[in-house]
Each structure stands twice: as structure tokens, then as C-alpha cells.
């Protein structure tokens, strides 16, 4: 089946603002957010719970993403409306492939790295126990939206016009890095970076879904569905 050309390139302004936002999101906020909330709590004389911190954090990310990329989102939405059939088929095929390949990779990495737990999954599981509704909103809706706009829309979409292979490589590597690097730093154990392998399949399939359908909403929907299945597995 022929690949659909993504008709929603980002403008120069979206790319520049997006790159700045992306760097802050990937490298600064993971360690700056908690101190900022503690400072805000002291100034306001209140204690902000971990669950409330998470939802505020992701709502802010969501809002900033919409403000920066509203033009791009409008263009990719029009492309979705014009190609609903291919978007729907791509989502179904992607979900089947993602779930099957992901299960295989998880089992293989668990055999090879028996002394490492995926701390991202452990953190999400704990957050579900603490604040289930807020966590589900984040994991199924807010996080997929923000991550797809940044990793697939910004990184993959713009690099693809220069090199398709490079676009897949960089977007997948950064997506995997996002989910493990904090734990490697906090635990002072570089072997945690080996767990990046578990995120390469999602990165590849999500990028394929965007490329194949030509609209970012396909990869957002696929990401949301995959996260919903993962949550169901964690709490099941």
C-alpha cells in the first residue's frame, strides 16, 4: 500500500519554538519540576500532592504544545478528515503489530536483564494506586498527545524530509531515551540504558503510523490505545 505524504509540514517558527520546548521537556523538566513545586508550595504556604503535581505538569505541557503547534495540528487534522479510511486501517494494523512485537521484545529483554525492572512501568503502577483517575487521564490522553507531537510531529516529521532513515533512528532513540535516562541518572547505573530496547518497537511503529497515514492523529490514537492496553495489563 502506498505511503501517504504528510501534508502538514511545520513552519520555521513552529520548528524553532518546538526545538526549544523539546530540549526543556527532555532534559530540564524531569529534574526541575519537583523543586519548582516545592518552591511554589513554600511561597503559597500549601502542600501540593504528587498526584496534583503530575496533572498540573501534564496540563501545562498540553497547553504549551497546543499554543506552539496549533497551526500544525490544524493542518494534520484536515489531513485526517480527508483520509479517515487509511487512518483507521493504519491504526488497527499498527496496534496489532505494536502489541505483538512489544510483547516479544519485553520477554526477550526480561530474559537478558533479569536484574533490572522497568522503573517507568513501576512508577505508573504506583501512580495508578495513588490517583487512578488522574493517572489514567495522563497516561491515555495527555502524555500520548504531547509525546506524539514532539517525537513524531517535530522530530520525525521534519527530519524525514532530509533522510527517512535518520528520521526513524533519531526519533526512536530519543523516545526510548526519554523513558529511561532519568532512572539511569538517579540510580547512577548506566546499564539502565539497556532498557531503551523496550521502547524501540513503539517508536518505530508510531513513526510508521504517522508516515503511512500522513496524519499525526493516527499515531496519537495508536499511542493512546497502546497505553490503555499497558495500563490494563499493569492493573489486571
N, C-alpha and C positions, 0 to 999 in steps of 0.2 A: 504494500500500500504506500502511495506517495506521501512524503512528509509535507506537512503544511508549513508554509513560510510564516513565521511570526510577524504579523503586520503591525506590531506595537513596539517599535524601537523607542528607546529612551532618548530624550533631548539631552543636549550638553549640560544644561542646568540640572536636570534630574540625575545625570551621571555624577557630576561633581558633588552635589549635596548628598547623594546616595553613598558615595565612597566615604565621605567624612562620617556620615551616620554609621555606616557599616564598620569602620575601624573602631569607633567608640563602642558600638554594640558588641563587637567580638572581643576586644582587648581591654577595654576600660571598665565598662559597666559590671562585668562579673565580680570584680573586686571593689568597685567604688560604691555600689548600690547600698550594701549593708551599712557602711559608715555614714552615708548620706541620710539614711533613715534614722540612724541613732542620733545624728546631729539635729535633724528635724524634730525628733521626739523630745530632745532636751530643750530646744528653743520653744516648743509649743507646750511642754510640760505634760506630754502624753506618751503612752507606750504603744507602738504600732506592732501588732502581732505579725508573725511570719506569713500567715495566710493573707493578711491585708497587704503586706508589703509586696507579695507576689502579684496580686491582682492589680494593684496600683502600677507596679513596674510594667506589666504587660499591656495595660490600658494606655499608658504613656507611649510605649513602643508602637502600639497600634495606631494611636493618634498621629505620632510623628511620621510613621510610614505613609499614612493616608495623605498628610499635608505635603510631604516631599514628592510622592509618586501619584498624586491624584490624576494627573494627565495621562500617565502610562496606564493606570488602572481603568480609566475611561476607554482608552483605545483597545486594551485587551478584552474589556467587557463587550465592546461592539463586535470584536472578532469572535467571541464566544457565541453571541446571538446569531451570527452568520454561519456558524459551523457547529451547531448543537449536536448533530449526529456523530461527527467524527470525535468530538469532545467526549461524548458519552461512551462510545466504543473504546476510546483510548483509556478512559478512567477504569472501565471494567477489566480490560486486558492488563493494565498496569497494576491493579490491585491483586489480581491473580498471580502475576509474576513476582510482584514485590513480596507478597506473603510467603509464597513457596521458596523463593531464593533466600529471603531473610531468615526463615526458619533453618534452612540448610547451613547458612553462614554462622548463625548463632550456635548451632550444635557443634560445628567444627571448631569454632574459637573457644567454646567452653571445654572441649576436649584438650585443646592445646594450652589453654591458660586457666587451669583449674584453681589457681591461687588468686585470681582476680575476679571481683564481682563488678558488674556494670553499675557503677555508682549513680549514673543518671537515672536508671530504672529504679534503683533503691530510693533515691530522693523523691521521685514522682510517687512511688508507692506510699512513702511516709506522708507526703502532702495530701494524698487522697484520704488517708486515715484521719488527718487533722482537719481538712476542709474540703470535703468531696465535691461540692457544687462549684466552688471557685476553681479548684484544680481541673475539673472536667472542662470548664469554660476555657481555661488557659490552654490545656493540652489539645483539645479537639478543635478549638476555633481560633484563638488569638495567636498562639505560637505558630501553627501552620501558615497562617496568613503572613505574619512578619517574616518568617524564615523563607517562604517561597518567593516573596517579593525581593528579598535581599540575595539569596543564594541562586535562585533560578532566574528571576527577572533581571536583577542588576548584574551579577557576576556571569552566569551562563549566557544570558541573552546578549550581553554586549561583547563578550569575548568570542561568541560563536561567529560573528561577522569577520573576525580575524583568523580564527582557527577553531574548527569544530572539535578536534581532539583536545586542544588546550582548554577549551571551554568545559568539556566534561571533566578533565583532570583537575583543574583548579577548583571548580565549583564543588566537586565531590570531596576533594581533600579538605577544603575549608569547612564544609558541612560536617565532616567527620571530626575535624579538629575542634569545632565548637562544642561538641558533646563530651570531649574527654580531657581537654588541656587543663581545665581548672582543677580537676581531680589529680592529675599528674603533678601539678604545682603544689597543691595543698598537701598531698601525701609525700611530696619530694621523691617520687618514684617514676622515672621516665618509662618504665615498662607499661604504664597505663596507656601510653600512646598506641600500644598494640591493639587496644580495643577499638581503635579507629576503623579497623577492618569491618566491624559490625555495622558501620554506617555507610560503607561504600556502596552496597547494593541499593539502599534507599536513595542515596544521592544520584546514582546512575538512572534508576527507574523514574524518579521525579523529573530529572532533566530531560529524559526521553519523552515523558508525557507532555512536557511543555513544548518541546521541539516538534513532536508528532502532531499535536492538535493545534499548535500555533497560538494558544491562549493560556495565560498563566492560571486561569481559574481551574483548569483541568488538574494541574499539579497541586493547587491548593486543596481541591476536593479529594484528590488521592491521598495527600498527606494527612488530611483530617480523618479520612476513613481508616488509614493505616494506624494512626494514633488511637482511634477509638477501639480498634481490634487489640492493640497492645494493652490499653487500659483494661479491657475486658479480660485479657489473659492474666494481668497482674492481680486483679481483684477476684478472679474466678477460683 
